[in-house]
Amino acid sequence: MKTASPFCLAAAAALFTLAACQADRSADCPTITGVTEASIATVFRAGTTADPANVLYTVEITHVSGTCEMDKKETTSDANVEVSFRATRAPSGEEVRYKVPYFVAVTEGSARVMAKHTYSIEIDFAPGQTVAEVNDRVGSAHLDIAKSKHPYDYQILVGLQLTKAELDYNRQGSHYGS
């Protein structure tokens, strides 16, 4: 599995804004959610500028959920994470397949990334198709819980594996406002 640069890890951990919580705290599970700034990727045609007229496709994470299993002593947790994606493109496109990387990270608070793994999905567009949806499931995000902590002190975060330019584009207000 690929690992991210320290910049990407720091950006994901330090600058995330959590979307709606999908895990049930009463079940003593870690929070399972998406990273807002990394939930959309706008991919431009090669060799063009970051202008809406040059968009090749856009992909977004539309839903993150999961379940977890705790051991009896609440010292470890294994979570299954489900992620839904939606991609759009211009209506005149040909048949094409895009490979889109995303990450699942386990964090303690907003500053400590304990583990991060990169996965990818394939998005297929048929000729003329403008919208494609894909679901993926990560079999197990494992967490060893520190003695003074509780499972809900941790988060399992999901986001698209963005380049610095894609993250900057998102932060410019294109999707989230400045």
C-alpha atoms as a printed R data frame, in Angstrom:
    type eleno elety resid chain resno       x      y       z
1   ATOM     1    CA   MET     A     1   0.000  0.000   0.000
2   ATOM     2    CA   LYS     A     2   1.118  3.528  -0.703
3   ATOM     3    CA   THR     A     3   1.812  6.005   2.044
4   ATOM     4    CA   ALA     A     4   1.215  9.724   1.818
5   ATOM     5    CA   SER     A     5   3.729 12.501   2.101
6   ATOM     6    CA   PRO     A     6   4.015 14.233   5.482
7   ATOM     7    CA   PHE     A     7   2.272 17.271   3.916
8   ATOM     8    CA   CYS     A     8  -0.798 15.222   3.006
9   ATOM     9    CA   LEU     A     9  -0.917 13.584   6.426
10  ATOM    10    CA   ALA     A    10  -0.573 16.916   8.197
11  ATOM    11    CA   ALA     A    11  -3.188 18.518   5.957
12  ATOM    12    CA   ALA     A    12  -5.657 15.722   6.527
13  ATOM    13    CA   ALA     A    13  -5.076 15.590  10.261
14  ATOM    14    CA   ALA     A    14  -4.670 19.250  11.129
15  ATOM    15    CA   LEU     A    15  -7.110 20.900   8.757
16  ATOM    16    CA   PHE     A    16 -10.051 18.561   8.586
17  ATOM    17    CA   THR     A    17 -13.602 19.551   9.266
18  ATOM    18    CA   LEU     A    18 -15.761 16.607  10.107
19  ATOM    19    CA   ALA     A    19 -18.925 15.885   8.201
20  ATOM    20    CA   ALA     A    20 -21.937 14.392   9.962
21  ATOM    21    CA   CYS     A    21 -20.920 11.607  12.328
22  ATOM    22    CA   GLN     A    22 -21.927  8.180  11.100
23  ATOM    23    CA   ALA     A    23 -20.837  6.054  14.073
24  ATOM    24    CA   ASP     A    24 -22.933  5.519  17.187
25  ATOM    25    CA   ARG     A    25 -21.043  6.801  20.223
26  ATOM    26    CA   SER     A    26 -23.243  4.821  22.569
27  ATOM    27    CA   ALA     A    27 -21.770  1.693  20.996
28  ATOM    28    CA   ASP     A    28 -18.282  2.888  22.027
29  ATOM    29    CA   CYS     A    29 -17.030  2.952  18.466
30  ATOM    30    CA   PRO     A    30 -14.554  5.399  17.003
31  ATOM    31    CA   THR     A    31 -16.195  8.140  14.958
32  ATOM    32    CA   ILE     A    32 -16.296  7.155  11.271
33  ATOM    33    CA   THR     A    33 -16.617 10.147   8.954
34  ATOM    34    CA   GLY     A    34 -15.361 11.979   5.879
35  ATOM    35    CA   VAL     A    35 -12.849 14.806   5.640
36  ATOM    36    CA   THR     A    36 -14.723 17.748   4.140
37  ATOM    37    CA   GLU     A    37 -11.744 19.364   2.370
38  ATOM    38    CA   ALA     A    38 -10.836 16.023   0.814
39  ATOM    39    CA   SER     A    39 -14.324 14.948  -0.220
40  ATOM    40    CA   ILE     A    40 -14.231 16.397  -3.755
41  ATOM    41    CA   ALA     A    41 -11.644 16.148  -6.508
42  ATOM    42    CA   THR     A    42 -11.875 18.155  -9.700
43  ATOM    43    CA   VAL     A    43  -9.628 16.681 -12.384
44  ATOM    44    CA   PHE     A    44  -8.688 18.923 -15.299
45  ATOM    45    CA   ARG     A    45  -7.594 17.900 -18.792
46  ATOM    46    CA   ALA     A    46  -3.826 17.403 -18.974
47  ATOM    47    CA   GLY     A    47  -1.894 20.525 -19.866
48  ATOM    48    CA   THR     A    48  -4.765 22.920 -19.106
49  ATOM    49    CA   THR     A    49  -5.414 25.458 -16.385
50  ATOM    50    CA   ALA     A    50  -7.708 25.034 -13.386
51  ATOM    51    CA   ASP     A    51 -10.683 26.548 -15.179
52  ATOM    52    CA   PRO     A    52 -14.217 25.081 -15.145
53  ATOM    53    CA   ALA     A    53 -14.093 24.870 -18.967
54  ATOM    54    CA   ASN     A    54 -11.185 22.397 -18.660
55  ATOM    55    CA   VAL     A    55 -12.783 19.922 -16.220
56  ATOM    56    CA   LEU     A    56 -12.300 16.318 -17.285
57  ATOM    57    CA   TYR     A    57 -14.391 14.926 -14.428
58  ATOM    58    CA   THR     A    58 -15.309 15.566 -10.814
59  ATOM    59    CA   VAL     A    59 -15.579 12.905  -8.140
60  ATOM    60    CA   GLU     A    60 -16.973 13.277  -4.647
61  ATOM    61    CA   ILE     A    61 -17.461 11.152  -1.585
62  ATOM    62    CA   THR     A    62 -21.203 11.163  -0.978
63  ATOM    63    CA   HIS     A    63 -21.490  8.905   2.059
64  ATOM    64    CA   VAL     A    64 -19.250  7.345   4.697
65  ATOM    65    CA   SER     A    65 -20.496  4.846   7.255
66  ATOM    66    CA   GLY     A    66 -19.269  1.872   9.153
67  ATOM    67    CA   THR     A    67 -19.604 -0.569  11.965
68  ATOM    68    CA   CYS     A    68 -17.134 -1.702  14.560
69  ATOM    69    CA   GLU     A    69 -16.500 -4.609  16.832
70  ATOM    70    CA   MET     A    70 -14.828 -4.126  20.202
71  ATOM    71    CA   ASP     A    71 -13.118 -6.798  22.232
72  ATOM    72    CA   LYS     A    72 -14.601 -7.379  25.697
73  ATOM    73    CA   LYS     A    73 -11.921 -5.324  27.469
74  ATOM    74    CA   GLU     A    74 -12.319 -2.432  24.977
75  ATOM    75    CA   THR     A    75  -8.618 -2.461  24.122
76  ATOM    76    CA   THR     A    76  -9.010 -3.060  20.383
77  ATOM    77    CA   SER     A    77 -11.546 -2.182  17.737
78  ATOM    78    CA   ASP     A    78 -11.979 -3.378  14.182
79  ATOM    79    CA   ALA     A    79 -14.152 -1.237  11.927
80  ATOM    80    CA   ASN     A    80 -15.661 -1.965   8.540
81  ATOM    81    CA   VAL     A    81 -15.912  1.230   6.505
82  ATOM    82    CA   GLU     A    82 -18.249  1.758   3.560
83  ATOM    83    CA   VAL     A    83 -17.745  4.656   1.160
84  ATOM    84    CA   SER     A    84 -19.971  5.879  -1.685
85  ATOM    85    CA   PHE     A    85 -18.618  7.946  -4.570
86  ATOM    86    CA   ARG     A    86 -20.311  9.927  -7.334
87  ATOM    87    CA   ALA     A    87 -18.480 11.118 -10.448
88  ATOM    88    CA   THR     A    88 -19.707 13.513 -13.121
89  ATOM    89    CA   ARG     A    89 -18.380 14.620 -16.491
90  ATOM    90    CA   ALA     A    90 -19.454 16.497 -19.630
91  ATOM    91    CA   PRO     A    91 -22.225 14.782 -21.662
92  ATOM    92    CA   SER     A    92 -20.215 14.374 -24.874
93  ATOM    93    CA   GLY     A    93 -17.606 11.988 -23.463
94  ATOM    94    CA   GLU     A    94 -16.454  8.667 -24.834
95  ATOM    95    CA   GLU     A    95 -16.200  5.409 -22.900
96  ATOM    96    CA   VAL     A    96 -13.495  5.806 -20.263
97  ATOM    97    CA   ARG     A    97 -12.256  4.415 -16.931
98  ATOM    98    CA   TYR     A    98 -10.621  6.496 -14.209
99  ATOM    99    CA   LYS     A    99  -8.717  5.201 -11.206
100 ATOM   100    CA   VAL     A   100  -9.393  7.352  -8.126
101 ATOM   101    CA   PRO     A   101  -7.268  7.007  -4.968
102 ATOM   102    CA   TYR     A   102  -8.705  7.592  -1.514
103 ATOM   103    CA   PHE     A   103  -7.476  7.093   2.037
104 ATOM   104    CA   VAL     A   104  -8.696  5.740   5.345
105 ATOM   105    CA   ALA     A   105  -6.839  7.117   8.354
106 ATOM   106    CA   VAL     A   106  -7.117  6.394  12.064
107 ATOM   107    CA   THR     A   107  -6.481  9.486  14.184
108 ATOM   108    CA   GLU     A   108  -6.390 10.417  17.832
109 ATOM   109    CA   GLY     A   109  -7.692 13.946  18.105
110 ATOM   110    CA   SER     A   110  -7.002 16.295  15.227
111 ATOM   111    CA   ALA     A   111  -3.216 16.151  15.258
112 ATOM   112    CA   ARG     A   112  -2.091 12.545  15.572
113 ATOM   113    CA   VAL     A   113  -2.413 10.203  12.604
114 ATOM   114    CA   MET     A   114  -1.913  6.676  13.914
115 ATOM   115    CA   ALA     A   115  -2.362  4.794  10.630
116 ATOM   116    CA   LYS     A   116  -3.214  5.653   7.063
117 ATOM   117    CA   HIS     A   117  -3.858  3.384   4.096
118 ATOM   118    CA   THR     A   118  -4.516  4.330   0.481
119 ATOM   119    CA   TYR     A   119  -7.063  2.462  -1.627
120 ATOM   120    CA   SER     A   120  -8.495  3.112  -5.074
121 ATOM   121    CA   ILE     A   121 -11.726  2.703  -6.945
122 ATOM   122    CA   GLU     A   122 -12.347  2.519 -10.670
123 ATOM   123    CA   ILE     A   123 -15.008  4.738 -12.167
124 ATOM   124    CA   ASP     A   124 -16.374  3.670 -15.543
125 ATOM   125    CA   PHE     A   125 -18.279  5.956 -17.887
126 ATOM   126    CA   ALA     A   126 -20.129  4.453 -20.856
127 ATOM   127    CA   PRO     A   127 -20.310  6.538 -24.067
128 ATOM   128    CA   GLY     A   128 -22.431  9.624 -23.339
129 ATOM   129    CA   GLN     A   129 -22.846  8.759 -19.646
130 ATOM   130    CA   THR     A   130 -22.498 11.817 -17.395
131 ATOM   131    CA   VAL     A   131 -22.874 10.326 -13.897
132 ATOM   132    CA   ALA     A   132 -21.313  7.216 -12.387
133 ATOM   133    CA   GLU     A   133 -21.654  5.908  -8.838
134 ATOM   134    CA   VAL     A   134 -19.384  3.447  -7.052
135 ATOM   135    CA   ASN     A   135 -19.436  1.926  -3.561
136 ATOM   136    CA   ASP     A   136 -16.418  0.467  -1.827
137 ATOM   137    CA   ARG     A   137 -15.868 -1.317   1.449
138 ATOM   138    CA   VAL     A   138 -12.687 -1.411   3.506
139 ATOM   139    CA   GLY     A   139 -12.655 -4.716   5.359
140 ATOM   140    CA   SER     A   140 -10.971 -3.669   8.572
141 ATOM   141    CA   ALA     A   141  -9.560 -0.505  10.083
142 ATOM   142    CA   HIS     A   142  -7.820 -1.753  13.236
143 ATOM   143    CA   LEU     A   143  -7.340  0.354  16.352
144 ATOM   144    CA   ASP     A   144  -5.381 -0.422  19.527
145 ATOM   145    CA   ILE     A   145  -6.784  1.771  22.284
146 ATOM   146    CA   ALA     A   146  -4.412  3.388  24.802
147 ATOM   147    CA   LYS     A   147  -5.018  2.623  28.482
148 ATOM   148    CA   SER     A   148  -6.250  6.123  29.346
149 ATOM   149    CA   LYS     A   149  -8.445  6.441  26.230
150 ATOM   150    CA   HIS     A   150 -11.856  5.317  25.059
151 ATOM   151    CA   PRO     A   151 -12.805  4.131  21.548
152 ATOM   152    CA   TYR     A   152 -14.701  7.376  20.926
153 ATOM   153    CA   ASP     A   153 -11.481  9.368  21.509
154 ATOM   154    CA   TYR     A   154 -10.400  8.193  18.046
155 ATOM   155    CA   GLN     A   155 -11.651  8.873  14.534
156 ATOM   156    CA   ILE     A   156 -11.601  6.918  11.316
157 ATOM   157    CA   LEU     A   157 -11.373  9.489   8.542
158 ATOM   158    CA   VAL     A   158 -12.000  8.954   4.837
159 ATOM   159    CA   GLY     A   159 -11.008 11.310   2.029
160 ATOM   160    CA   LEU     A   160  -9.876 11.457  -1.562
161 ATOM   161    CA   GLN     A   161  -6.094 11.308  -1.952
162 ATOM   162    CA   LEU     A   162  -5.607 14.801  -3.368
163 ATOM   163    CA   THR     A   163  -2.551 16.453  -4.805
164 ATOM   164    CA   LYS     A   164  -1.514 19.778  -3.288
165 ATOM   165    CA   ALA     A   165  -2.986 21.552  -6.332
166 ATOM   166    CA   GLU     A   166  -6.340 19.753  -5.909
167 ATOM   167    CA   LEU     A   167  -6.440 20.576  -2.202
168 ATOM   168    CA   ASP     A   168  -5.586 24.224  -2.950
169 ATOM   169    CA   TYR     A   169  -8.355 24.317  -5.578
170 ATOM   170    CA   ASN     A   170 -10.857 23.067  -2.997
171 ATOM   171    CA   ARG     A   171  -9.672 25.658  -0.483
172 ATOM   172    CA   GLN     A   172  -9.963 28.537  -2.994
173 ATOM   173    CA   GLY     A   173 -13.672 28.562  -2.459
174 ATOM   174    CA   SER     A   174 -14.579 26.487  -5.462
175 ATOM   175    CA   HIS     A   175 -16.517 24.101  -3.221
176 ATOM   176    CA   TYR     A   176 -16.415 25.330   0.355
177 ATOM   177    CA   GLY     A   177 -16.253 29.117   0.349
178 ATOM   178    CA   SER     A   178 -13.378 31.147   1.695
